[in-house]
Amino acid sequence: MTTLLPPRVRSVPFARELRSWGDRVALVTPDGPVSYRELADRVDRLAARLGPRRRLVLVEVAAALDPLVGYLAALAGGHPVLLAPTGDPDAVAGLLAAYDPDVVIRAGTVLQRRPGTRHDLHPELALLLSTSGSTGSPKLVRLSAAGVQANAAAIAGYLGIRDTDRAVTTLPLHYCYGLSVLHSALVRGASLLLTDRSVTDPAFWAEFRAHRCTGLAGVPYTLDLLDRVGFADMRLPHLRYVTQAGGRLAPDRVRRYAELGRAAGWDLVVMYGQTEATARMAYLPPELAAERPECIG
């Protein structure tokens, strides 16, 4: 009996197929909206600069247009990406010393450290994400292009993300949960409001309302902050769902937020994820959150 294996995927489809969503808004930036077509043009230009030969690309990622163009260009071109936080020179220096990337993309600037690559790159490797692991010592998790695409599609599926939805950057994009918010929007042609404001900033909520955001993602500490700013009393007419992962939330708080959402017209979706699985990989159906709040976390 012969088993036919699927072809190896070297580039991530949602990054490669941005243009298919046409003039729909992809990103809302401080300078205005950016359509999928405009984003694809920028990604294509930068991907051409990276060239056809696969190289290890370090991207300093942030909730801003230029870093995201760099990230998506590398994914679209099939170049394995090593993510680093913007504004942390020690972390970047450590990654440079340990992994010696061939290219560094910083705020739209491309530093070609060598014309080719010195690495033996696995043909399916797409993304390297940092995780502390159970021992607390930093490690890199290797993720395939097919895995990144499948995870984004699964999240978008069980959240029911539509091309009319708009998420917001409440979590760092070098963190797998924050990054998956971007991925699951792009895989469905939805949009993302780019902001580095905290949920404790009144201007964050002014933006949230003005841009009709429908999704809000948070870790338990995010919900602590929401409690402080009176989230329960806010009027957010376009909010459809709140997702929570990144640590266990006490059952009484799960129940309280589930009931709050039920009264206000949005769903609470509690999740569990691992960097090794790209991001969120299990969820509690929102209709069960109030009755079985201890089931996941």
N, C-alpha and C positions, 0 to 999 in steps of 0.2 A: 504494500500500500504506500502510495506517495502522498506526503503532506505538503501542500502548497503554502508557503509562508508569505505574509503580506510584504510588499516591497518596503525597503528601509526608507524612512522619512527623514530627510536631512534638514528641511526648513519647516517652520511652523505655519500651517495653512492660514490661520487668522491674520498673521502678519504679512503673508504673501498676497492675500486676496482682499486687501483693504478697499481697492478700487471698486469692487463689486457692489459696495454700498452707496456708490455715487455721491450725491450732494447732501446726504444725511449728515447731521452734525456728529463728529467723532469726539472732539475735545472742546471744552469751554475753558478758555484761558483768560487771564486778565486783559489781554489785548483783543478779545473777541472770540467768536466760535471758529473752529477749524473743521472743515468738512472731511469726510473720508477721502474724497478725491484729492483735496489739497494735502492731506496727510500722506496719501500714497505717493504723490509727486515728491514730497520731501524725503520720504523713506527710499524711494527709488534712486534719487540723486546720491544719497549717502551710501546706499548699498553699492552703487557703481564705484564709488571711491574705495570701498573695502576690497573690491576685486572678486574674481571668481574662485580663487583658491581659499579653501577653508582655513581660518586662523582663529586663535583664541583671543577674544575681544573682551577687555574689561570696560564696563560702562558704569560711570558714576550716575546713578539714577536718582531722580527727584520728581516731584509733582509739577513739572514744567514741560513745555513743548519740546525744546531742544534735546534734553536727556531722553525723552520718550521716543523721539525720532531716531536717536542713536541706537536705542535698545531694539526697536522694531526693525530697523535696517539690518542689524546683525542677525536677528531671527529670520527675517525674510531671505537673507543671503545664505543661510545655512551655516553661519559662523557660531560656534559655541560661545555663550555669553557668561562672563563672570561678573556678577553684580556687586557693586560697592555703594555705600551711602555717600551722598554729597555732603561736604562740610566736615568730614572726619579724616584728616590727612594721615593720622596714625593707622587707621584701618586700611586705607588705600595703600600706604607704604608696606604694610604687612602682607597684603595680597600680592603686590608687585614682587616682593622679595621671595615669597613662597611659591608663586605659580608662574611668574615671568610671562605675562600675556604678550602677544605679538602686537596688539593694538590697544590703545587707551582712548576712550571717548569721554570727554569731559565738557559739559555745557555746549555741545555742538561742535567742539574742536576735536579733530581726529589726530592723534599722535601715532604715527607709524613707527614702531620700535624696530622693525625689521621688514624687509620686503615679502618674505614668506613666513613660514612657521617653523619653530623648533620642536613642536609637539607632535606626538602620534595621537591624533584625535579620532575617537570612535565615530564611525559613520552616522550613528543615531544620536550622538550627544548634541543637545541644544542649549542646556542651561545648567549653570552651577550656582546653587544657593547655599548660603551659610546657615548652619544650625548648631546650636550648642550641644545637642544630644543629651542623653541622660546623665552623662558624666560631667557636663558643664564645660568641656573642652571644645573649642570651635572645630567644626568639620565642614567639608563641602559635600553636598548631596548632588549626584549626577542625575540629570533628568533628560529623557529622550524627547525629541520633537513630537512623536506620536503621543507620549504621555502628557505633555503640556497641553496639546490640543484636546485630548480626551477629557482631561480634568476640567478645562474651561467649558467644554460642551456639556459635561455632566452637571456642573454647577448651574449653568444657564438653564438647563432643562428642568432641574427640580425647583429652581426659584421662579421658573416661568418668565425669564427675562425676555422682553420684547424690544423691537427696534425703537420704540417710543420711550423706553426707560432711560433714566439718567442717574448714575451713581456719583459719589463724591469721594475725594481722597482723604479719608479720616485716618489712614494707617500708612506707615512708610512703605514705599514701593520696593525697597530691597528686602522686605519681609514677605514671606510666601503668601500670607493671607491678604495683605495689601495689594500685592502683585496680582493675585487671582481675581481681585475686583476689576482690575483693568482687563485681564484676559477674558473674563466672562461677559464683559460689556462688548468687547470687540468681536467676539465670536458670534454675537447676535445682531451686530449693527447698532447697538445702543451707544450712549454717550457717557462721558465722564467729566465732571466738573473738577478742574485742577485748582487746588487751594492748599496752602500750608497753614491755614488758620486752625486754631484749636476749637473744639466744640464748646469751650467756655467763652469764646469771643462772640459777642453779639453780631459782629459783622459776618461770621460764619453762617449764622441762621438767616441773616438778610440775603446772603448769596443763595443759600439753600432754597429759600422761598422764591426769590426772583427768577432762578433758573429751573424751578419746578422739579427739583430732585425727587426721585421715587424710591431710592434705596439708600440705606445707611448701614455701615459695617462697623463693628466695634469688638474690642476685647473686654474682659470684665472691668478693667480700669476705665475704659471709655464710658461704660454704664455708670460707674461711680461719678464721673464728671457730669453725665447727663442728669443724674439725681441732683447734683449741686446747682445746676442752672435751671431747674424747674421744667425739665423736658415733658413731664406728665401733663403740664398745663399749656404746652405750646400748640398752636394751630398750624398744622402742616398738611394742607389739603391734598397734596400730590403724593405723599409718602405711601408706598405700597408694602414695603417690607423692611424689617430691621434684622440683620444677621449678627450672631454672636459666636465667636470661636476664640482660640488663643488661650484657653484656660477654662477651668470649670467654674460655672456660675452656680451659686447656691440655689437649691430647688425653690425656696420661697421667693427668690428674686426672679427666677424663671417664670414662676406662676404669676407674679405681680406684673411683669412686663407683658406676658401673654394676654392677661386680662385687660391691661391698658391698651394693647394693640387691638384687641377684639372690640373694645368700646370706641376706639378712634378710627377704625377701619383699615388697620395695617396688620400684617402678619409678623410674628416673631419666629425666626428660624434659628434654632440652636444647632451648632455644628461641632464636629471634631475633625481635626486635620493633622497631617504630618508633612514636614518639608519633603520627606522621602516620597510622598505621593503627590508632589507639586503643591498641594494646599488642601482645602477642605474636601474630605472624602466620605463623610457620613453626616447624616442630618436627622433631626427629629421633625416629622411633619408638623406644621404649625397648629393643626387642629388637635394635636395631642399634647401640646406644650403645657397647657394648664392642668391637664389630668395626669400626665406622666413627666413632671419636670425634672426628675432624677435620672432620666434614661440616658443622657448623653452629656459629655463635657470633659 
